[in-house]
Amino acid sequence: MAAATKSLLSLILLLVVSHETQMAMTQSSTCSSQLSDLNVCAPFVVPGVNTNPNATCCNALQAVDRDCLCNTIRIASQLASQCQIPSLGCGAN
């Protein structure tokens, strides 16, 4: 009986881990897709351009999950140190 219980628990654990892994991959894929949709906003983030974003850009930005966007910004801010180059200091111009 103990071996059957251990096998059942192992199977349940395997299913839970598999499910969590699949969910993480799906969320990552969804985040990547949402970020890709933000390409329509590129013309509005060029320095010197004073054009307000259009509805397409605003809708794309609104559709991005907040955690996805914040985690992406956090990761991007660490790229300089990970590439062993001086960190970027962006002050108000």
Buried (B, 14 or more C-beta within 10 A) or exposed (E): EEEEEEEEEEEEEEEEEEEEEEEEEEEEEEBEEBBEBBEBBEEBEEEEEEEEBEEEBBEBBEEBEEEBBEEBEEEEEEEEEEEEEEEEEEEEE
